[in-house]
Amino acid sequence: MASTLKCCHNIDKIQILRTELIKSGMDYGLDHPTTIKISQTLDKLLNECLVGCNSAIRTN
């Protein structure tokens, strides 16, 4: 994953969301709406990074 994140512009935001997700999961449980919302937001950012990296690789 480290090589994937090199071409992502949201690395800091991803790190923050990962920390929030872990805390929310521990505090509220994995099926709590807050935890699920954070997880979905994190998934979206990670997918954007993967798409961006794939585009960068194809153009090089």
Secondary structure as GFF3:
##gff-version 3
##sequence-region A 1 60
A	DSSP	alpha_helix	2	5	.	.	.	ID=ss1
A	DSSP	alpha_helix	11	28	.	.	.	ID=ss2
A	DSSP	alpha_helix	33	59	.	.	.	ID=ss3
###
